[in-house]
Amino acid sequence: MPDDLVVAQPSEESVSSKKRKRPKSAEKKGKKKKGLEGSNPVKKMTWTNKQRALVFAARGITFHARHLMNDLKVLMPHAKSDSKLERKEGLYAINEICEMKNCNMTMFFEMRKKLDLFMWLSMVPNGPSARFLVQNVHTMDELRLTGNHLKSSRPLLTFNKAFDEQPHLALIKEMLKQMFATPNMHPKSKPFYDHVLGFTYLDGRIWFRNFQITDQTEGSLVEVGPRFCLWLIKIFSGSFSGNVIYENPNYKSPNQYRTELKIAASHRYKAKAEKNAKKAAVEIVPKEDELDEIFHTITQDELKQAG
């Protein structure tokens, strides 16, 4: 290259013109971010109480029990559902299903002989768990009551004084509170208290009712449904396992109750049969009629005997 040749270098103005210009929207965003660095942003309310309840049933339940289960799911926005549990699988498999579904409590329905409905309430995975016999079931479709409330609204839970008198009832009260109470700031819940879930312990059973709050000032209520009662059988220390904490001494299994009814019916039949046999054994002696002697003809033998 000769010494006299000078290489032309681009000026600073031409280099700057070739660079892409930053869009105005990005500049505005940058200004906003710089302005927020010194200020404290407003924190959004987060869903911290992430309690989830798994509500499902075993295979073999009737349509009546399935409708009751669906009615309870409607009342619980934090409930999750799953396919029916096979009969071959044990109850301890429910803990694994809850773990896969990220649920920390479960409500499980099972049926025996297509007649008797049982319900499990369990706190997964450490327990406790309780088993109930479900009686006097009436679903929403069956009742057709006039009450109505918003779906997924928050309920008011009420318990009578009997739940605080005995320790096992206090434990059942806490389990029912965790199961039916809607978690705070749940995304599917509505911030309204427009219905009441009532739990009453009477005659050794827990009676469930659902009421709509029609007037808050007067406290007037209208029943919505469903209706059912729970008869406590046993409470276990673990989830579907463990030691028996409490066993109801007044509980009578449905099979035992049906056998007693059959025995009572057989006793009635035996008493009726014995009564009929005694009537047949008694000889009926006809009464003598005084008018029969008027038309009696005297024979010769009677005359000889009289003479």
Backbone torsions as a table, in degrees:
resi	resn	phi	psi	omega
1	MET	NA	133.5	178.7
2	PRO	-72.3	155.8	-177.1
3	ASP	-72.2	-27.8	-176.9
4	ASP	-74.4	-15.5	-176.1
5	LEU	-77.3	127.1	-179.7
6	VAL	-111.4	127.1	179.3
7	VAL	-83.5	128.7	-179.8
8	ALA	-81.7	126.3	177.6
9	GLN	-101.3	141.6	179.9
10	PRO	-67.1	143.2	-179.5
11	SER	-75.8	164.7	-179.3
12	GLU	-67.1	-30.8	-178.7
13	GLU	-67.8	-41.6	-179.8
14	SER	-67.5	-36.3	177.7
15	VAL	-65.1	-43.4	-179.5
16	SER	-66.0	-32.6	179.7
17	SER	-70.1	-30.9	179.7
18	LYS	-72.0	-25.1	179.4
19	LYS	-66.4	144.1	178.8
20	ARG	-71.1	138.8	178.5
21	LYS	-79.8	142.6	179.1
22	ARG	-75.7	131.7	-179.8
23	PRO	-64.0	154.6	-177.1
24	LYS	-67.3	-33.6	-179.2
25	SER	-63.4	-37.6	178.3
26	ALA	-68.1	-36.5	178.0
27	GLU	-63.9	-39.8	179.6
28	LYS	-65.4	-40.6	178.9
29	LYS	-63.5	-41.2	178.6
30	GLY	-62.5	-39.7	178.0
31	LYS	-64.1	-40.3	-179.9
32	LYS	-64.8	-41.4	-179.9
33	LYS	-64.8	-40.6	178.5
34	LYS	-64.4	-35.6	-179.7
35	GLY	-71.2	-29.1	-178.7
36	LEU	-83.6	-7.7	-177.2
37	GLU	-64.6	-37.5	-177.7
38	GLY	-84.5	-21.6	-176.2
39	SER	-90.7	163.3	178.2
40	ASN	-95.5	113.1	-179.7
41	PRO	-69.7	153.4	-179.9
42	VAL	-76.1	128.8	-179.8
43	LYS	-80.6	135.3	176.9
44	LYS	-82.8	145.3	178.3
45	MET	-70.5	125.0	-178.0
46	THR	-108.0	158.1	179.3
47	TRP	-86.4	98.0	-176.0
48	THR	-92.2	-36.3	-178.7
49	ASN	-85.0	84.3	-173.7
50	LYS	-93.0	61.3	176.1
51	GLN	-87.0	132.7	178.6
52	ARG	-129.9	139.2	-179.4
53	ALA	-116.2	130.0	176.8
54	LEU	-93.8	119.5	-179.0
55	VAL	-118.4	111.8	178.8
56	PHE	-156.4	-176.9	-172.1
57	ALA	-141.8	167.8	174.7
58	ALA	-86.8	158.7	179.5
59	ARG	-70.0	136.3	179.3
60	GLY	113.8	2.9	178.7
61	ILE	-78.6	156.3	180.0
62	THR	-84.0	171.4	-180.0
63	PHE	-65.5	-31.9	-179.4
64	HIS	-64.1	-44.8	177.9
65	ALA	-68.0	-35.6	179.0
66	ARG	-66.6	-37.7	178.0
67	HIS	-66.9	-37.1	176.0
68	LEU	-63.6	-42.5	178.9
69	MET	-62.4	-41.0	178.5
70	ASN	-67.4	-35.0	176.6
71	ASP	-64.2	-38.7	178.7
72	LEU	-70.3	-33.2	176.1
73	LYS	-63.5	-37.4	178.9
74	VAL	-64.0	-34.7	-179.8
75	LEU	-76.9	-13.0	-175.2
76	MET	-120.6	98.9	179.2
77	PRO	-67.7	-19.8	179.7
78	HIS	-90.9	12.1	-178.3
79	ALA	-86.8	145.7	174.0
80	LYS	-120.5	152.9	-178.7
81	SER	-117.2	163.9	179.2
82	ASP	-152.2	166.3	178.3
83	SER	-67.6	163.0	-176.6
84	LYS	-66.1	142.7	179.7
85	LEU	-79.9	134.0	178.6
86	GLU	-70.1	150.0	-178.5
87	ARG	-69.0	-26.5	-178.8
88	LYS	-68.7	-30.6	-178.4
89	GLU	-76.5	142.7	179.2
90	GLY	-79.6	169.2	-179.6
91	LEU	-67.7	-25.6	-178.5
92	TYR	-68.2	-18.2	177.0
93	ALA	-68.4	-17.1	179.0
94	ILE	-64.7	-33.3	178.3
95	ASN	-62.1	-40.0	178.6
96	GLU	-68.1	-37.6	178.6
97	ILE	-65.1	-41.5	178.1
98	CYS	-64.0	-37.4	178.8
99	GLU	-65.6	-39.4	178.2
100	MET	-69.1	-31.8	-179.9
101	LYS	-88.6	0.9	-178.3
102	ASN	59.3	42.0	179.4
103	CYS	-110.0	139.9	179.4
104	ASN	-107.8	7.3	173.5
105	MET	-157.7	159.0	-175.8
106	THR	-145.9	151.7	172.7
107	MET	-124.7	114.7	-171.7
108	PHE	-121.2	132.7	180.0
109	PHE	-111.7	138.1	174.0
110	GLU	-140.8	153.7	-175.8
111	MET	-130.5	143.7	178.4
112	ARG	-121.8	131.3	177.1
113	LYS	59.6	21.9	-179.2
114	LYS	58.8	18.9	-177.0
115	LEU	-126.2	-42.3	-170.3
116	ASP	-107.0	123.4	-179.9
117	LEU	-102.9	128.7	178.5
118	PHE	-118.4	147.3	179.8
119	MET	-129.0	136.4	176.0
120	TRP	-108.6	135.1	167.6
121	LEU	-117.1	125.1	-175.1
122	SER	-141.7	140.4	171.9
123	MET	-97.1	111.9	-173.3
124	VAL	-91.1	139.7	1.8
125	PRO	-103.2	-4.0	-170.9
126	ASN	-97.4	-6.1	179.5
127	GLY	88.9	-174.2	2.6
128	PRO	-79.4	176.3	177.7
129	SER	-138.8	149.7	-178.1
130	ALA	-134.5	145.9	179.6
131	ARG	-117.4	133.4	-177.2
132	PHE	-127.2	154.2	167.4
133	LEU	-99.4	123.7	-177.2
134	VAL	-91.7	126.0	-177.9
135	GLN	-130.5	164.3	175.2
136	ASN	51.5	54.0	-176.6
137	VAL	-83.9	129.0	174.8
138	HIS	-138.5	116.6	-177.0
139	THR	-84.8	173.2	179.7
140	MET	-65.6	-41.4	179.5
141	ASP	-65.8	-31.0	-179.1
142	GLU	-75.9	-38.8	-175.5
143	LEU	-78.1	-46.1	-177.5
144	ARG	55.3	54.2	179.3
145	LEU	-82.1	164.9	-175.7
146	THR	-81.0	-17.1	-177.7
147	GLY	-69.1	152.7	179.8
148	ASN	-158.0	146.3	176.9
149	HIS	-147.8	169.4	-177.8
150	LEU	-67.7	144.9	176.1
151	LYS	-74.6	138.5	178.7
152	SER	65.7	21.3	173.9
153	SER	-81.2	161.5	-175.0
154	ARG	-80.1	133.4	-179.2
155	PRO	-96.0	158.1	168.0
156	LEU	-98.6	123.5	-179.3
157	LEU	-95.3	128.4	179.5
158	THR	-122.8	139.0	178.1
159	PHE	-132.8	142.3	177.2
160	ASN	-80.1	174.8	-173.0
161	LYS	-67.7	-20.2	-177.0
162	ALA	-63.5	-24.1	-179.1
163	PHE	-70.4	-21.2	-179.4
164	ASP	-95.0	-3.5	-175.9
165	GLU	-87.3	-28.4	-177.6
166	GLN	-123.6	143.3	-174.9
167	PRO	-65.6	-37.5	-179.4
168	HIS	-68.7	-31.1	176.2
169	LEU	-72.1	-32.5	175.6
170	ALA	-64.6	-37.5	176.3
171	LEU	-66.3	-42.7	177.7
172	ILE	-63.5	-37.5	178.3
173	LYS	-61.3	-44.3	179.6
174	GLU	-65.7	-38.1	178.0
175	MET	-66.0	-41.0	178.5
176	LEU	-67.5	-35.8	177.6
177	LYS	-63.8	-45.8	180.0
178	GLN	-68.4	-29.0	-177.5
179	MET	-77.8	-45.6	-171.5
180	PHE	-97.8	-16.9	179.9
181	ALA	-74.9	132.9	179.6
182	THR	-76.5	128.8	179.1
183	PRO	-61.7	149.0	-178.6
184	ASN	-66.5	137.4	178.9
185	MET	59.8	31.7	176.6
186	HIS	-69.3	135.6	-175.0
187	PRO	-64.2	-26.8	-178.8
188	LYS	-92.3	-5.7	-176.8
189	SER	-88.5	160.1	176.4
190	LYS	-112.3	142.5	-175.7
191	PRO	-80.7	53.3	180.0
192	PHE	-132.0	142.1	173.6
193	TYR	-111.2	93.3	-176.2
194	ASP	-122.3	6.9	175.4
195	HIS	-149.6	161.6	-174.6
196	VAL	-125.1	131.0	172.5
197	LEU	-103.0	115.0	-176.2
198	GLY	-104.5	131.3	176.4
199	PHE	-120.1	118.7	-177.1
200	THR	-123.7	128.6	176.9
201	TYR	-97.3	115.0	-176.7
202	LEU	-150.9	135.7	178.7
203	ASP	57.9	35.0	177.8
204	GLY	75.9	11.9	-178.8
205	ARG	-132.3	158.4	178.0
206	ILE	-104.4	118.0	-177.1
207	TRP	-99.2	130.1	-177.5
208	PHE	-107.5	132.1	175.6
209	ARG	-139.8	151.1	178.8
210	ASN	-127.2	121.3	-176.0
211	PHE	-122.6	146.7	172.5
212	GLN	-92.4	139.4	176.5
213	ILE	-88.5	106.0	-178.1
214	THR	-86.3	-38.4	-179.8
215	ASP	-138.0	116.7	-177.0
216	GLN	-74.0	-30.9	-178.8
217	THR	-70.2	-45.0	-179.8
218	GLU	-87.6	-19.7	-179.5
219	GLY	75.8	30.3	179.9
220	SER	-81.1	141.3	-176.0
221	LEU	-126.6	149.9	174.9
222	VAL	-131.6	130.0	-175.8
223	GLU	-72.8	141.0	-179.9
224	VAL	-108.3	-47.7	-174.4
225	GLY	108.8	167.4	1.6
226	PRO	-82.2	178.5	176.5
227	ARG	-124.5	140.6	171.5
228	PHE	-169.8	166.5	176.2
229	CYS	-132.0	149.4	-176.6
230	LEU	-115.0	129.2	176.3
231	TRP	-109.6	112.1	-175.8
232	LEU	-67.4	134.3	178.2
233	ILE	-106.0	-62.2	-178.3
234	LYS	-146.5	156.8	172.2
235	ILE	-123.4	127.7	-178.8
236	PHE	-107.8	151.6	-178.4
237	SER	-73.4	-32.4	179.9
238	GLY	-103.8	-174.6	177.9
239	SER	-88.3	105.4	-177.3
240	PHE	61.5	22.7	179.4
241	SER	-165.3	-176.4	177.6
242	GLY	97.8	-175.4	-179.0
243	ASN	-74.9	154.3	178.7
244	VAL	-82.6	112.7	179.0
245	ILE	-77.2	-43.1	-177.1
246	TYR	-145.4	139.8	175.5
247	GLU	-130.2	127.8	-176.5
248	ASN	-72.6	115.9	-179.4
249	PRO	-72.8	-20.8	-178.3
250	ASN	-91.8	0.4	-177.6
251	TYR	-73.4	138.7	177.9
252	LYS	-129.1	122.7	-176.6
253	SER	-65.4	152.1	179.0
254	PRO	-60.8	-33.8	177.7
255	ASN	-64.2	-43.0	178.1
256	GLN	-64.5	-39.4	179.5
257	TYR	-64.3	-40.6	179.4
258	ARG	-68.7	-36.8	177.3
259	THR	-66.0	-37.9	177.0
260	GLU	-64.5	-38.2	176.5
261	LEU	-64.4	-39.4	178.1
262	LYS	-65.9	-41.0	178.9
263	ILE	-64.7	-41.2	178.2
264	ALA	-64.1	-39.5	178.2
265	ALA	-66.8	-36.9	178.1
266	SER	-67.9	-36.6	176.9
267	HIS	-63.4	-41.0	178.0
268	ARG	-63.1	-39.9	179.8
269	TYR	-66.7	-41.2	179.4
270	LYS	-65.1	-41.2	179.2
271	ALA	-63.8	-39.6	179.4
272	LYS	-68.1	-38.0	179.6
273	ALA	-67.6	-40.5	177.9
274	GLU	-64.3	-38.4	179.1
275	LYS	-64.5	-41.8	178.7
276	ASN	-66.7	-34.8	179.1
277	ALA	-67.8	-38.0	178.5
278	LYS	-65.9	-38.5	178.0
279	LYS	-64.4	-39.1	-179.6
280	ALA	-71.2	-28.7	-178.4
281	ALA	-76.3	-25.2	-178.3
282	VAL	-72.4	127.4	178.6
283	GLU	-79.5	129.6	-178.3
284	ILE	-90.3	113.4	179.5
285	VAL	-96.6	120.8	-177.7
286	PRO	-74.6	146.6	178.8
287	LYS	-77.8	144.7	178.8
288	GLU	-78.1	136.9	179.7
289	ASP	-100.2	129.0	-178.3
290	GLU	-68.1	-27.1	-178.0
291	LEU	-76.0	-10.6	-179.7
292	ASP	-68.3	-26.3	-178.2
293	GLU	-73.9	-19.9	-179.3
294	ILE	-66.8	-41.1	-176.5
295	PHE	-96.1	17.4	-179.9
296	HIS	-84.1	129.3	179.1
297	THR	-92.8	133.1	-177.2
298	ILE	-84.1	127.5	-179.6
299	THR	-91.6	170.1	179.9
300	GLN	-67.8	-36.8	178.4
301	ASP	-60.2	-40.8	178.8
302	GLU	-65.9	-35.1	178.3
303	LEU	-66.6	-41.2	178.8
304	LYS	-63.5	-40.3	-180.0
305	GLN	-67.5	-35.3	-179.9
306	ALA	-72.5	-35.6	179.9
307	GLY	-74.8	NA	NA
